[in-house]
């Protein structure tokens, strides 16, 4: 089962691999589920893909269990993780796998001072034409958003993100954990990444310099993104 599947783009790709006998995508938005259901039918994948409007609490109470649970850039939109993560564990078979690829940084993007310092060091490497936002303005600095702005813009964005990784480690046995940074690059490149997409050698060299700034800072600022494979922890 894929959590927060949206319009089903990833699920369509996964279904084409032939790795799943059944892949169920769930989301709370009916319009997105309708779109995903139509797309699966149009591609002849309706026998493999099933999309439903559902929330975690209702699914857990129904007794359905899955071999694999996918939480890919959706879990950081879940709130009340102390209650939600146990419900997710209950959705897995005892030997099932929870595959996670997530933002686990500061809740509601309340970046640390050291993180902002590293992000602005990355931004300072970019010439002005590489810092142009879609509306034409130039991105001058990375700043910490106010909590009120975050709530008004997207109430679910990183709503309990800082609690996600500790909660997963507490409730699941981690088979493999691969942190992959993003702590400075994510916020430095936000809104301007489209200026760095070409494969020109000058662009690639500039990106390598940016990566080096983050790599140097990571031992201090930590990783905001991580990929994990977990199993539900069995009672002792």
Secondary structure, DSSP 4 states (H G I P E B T S, - for coil): -EES-TTSHHHHHHHHTT--S-EEEEES-HHHHHHHHHHHHHTT-TTTEEEEE--HHHHHHTT--EEEEEEES-GGG---HHHHHHHHHHTEEEEEEEEEEEE-SSGGG---HHHHHHHHHHHHTS-GGGGB-TTS-B-----PPPHHHHHHH-TTTTTTGGGHHHHHHHHEEEEEEEE---TTHHHHHTTTGGGG-S--HHHHHHHHHHHHHHHHHHHHH--SEEEEEEEEPPP-
